[in-house]
Amino acid sequence: MNSTSQTKPEFYIPLPDALSAYRETVANFGILFQKYAPYDNAALEHKKTIERIAGKSATVLQKAKDELRRLHESHARVVDVMANNCSFKAKLLAPLITGIGNAHASEVGMTLDRNTGLPYIPSSSIKGVVRMAYCIELYNAAVAGDPEAAKSIDPSASRKGRDIGISIRDDDPGLVHLFGHPNPGSKDASRGQVVFLDAFPETVPELHLDIMNPHFSKYYQDGDRPVETESPIPIKFLTVRNGTRFVFRWFVRALRGEKAVTDKELDFIERAFERALTDMGLGAKTAIGYGRFSIEGD
């Protein structure tokens, strides 16, 4: 019996030209950014991908101008029918980075709206930062002796001179009442009465290239000793240009059987929103000043 060598079968998966080639006429910038980014690990061509895409961003993003206008009209109609609502604009004082940890051929991602391809700030991100700022406002008010704020903190908190121990729990009824329960599986789980909408730029924004210059790449990637003789490898990424105005919207949607949101709580939320945008910032790299806003009113 003669044995014959078995060869490994070859598979060929055909791809249409539209997917295998870099097209500059894609209307949705999100598709251009996510799906038309060539990757070549040998030649490191993907390192230049972000520059190519950035060069086309102004033209491609403008194609979403009408969709952005309709989106704002839709959001405004939703908010206007609610008794307690708030809409305002805020201007970026520093570049905004969203979705920096998202996977991308250029190593640094960006959060883009699925339908319009425009950069935006997800409502979940806004809610998280405002919730933290609300806790800070609550703490400051409790320290100052505000009786309403004191009701929303741990009654076992102790005060001795300047040593103030205040505990604000994630499942505190005051926080759950406004922002929802942190554990969806809990028998007490419920949504919060404050609803945040995604924040979109007022008009089609400009995107700019920014750069981070990490040192000691061999230390982080290969576990080698960090040495000063390594050359840093610049990584370029996209940001929303400072000066861009975003529209923020939120409203109160009452829960059946729940107590109504008080004027005091609404005041705290407004103060928390201001602190979140001006002091804490949104997006990535807020510790070094990115994502800071100035509030401009309605």
Buried (B, 14 or more C-beta within 10 A) or exposed (E): EEEEEEEEEEEEEEEEEEEEEEBEEBEBBBBBBBEBBBEEEEEEBBBBBBEBBBEBBEEBBEBBEEBBEEBBEEBBEEBEEBEBBBBBBBBBBBBBBBBBEEEBBBBBBBBBBEEBBBBBBBBEBBBBBBBBBBBBBBBEBBBEEBEBBBEBBEEEEEEEEEEEEBEBEEEBEBBBBBBBBBEEEEEEEBEBBBBBBBBBBBEBBBBBBBEBEEEBBEBEEEEEEEEEEBEEEEBBBBBBBBEBBBBBBBBBBEBEEEEEBEEEBBEBBBBBBBBBBBEBBBBBBBEEEBBBBEBEEE
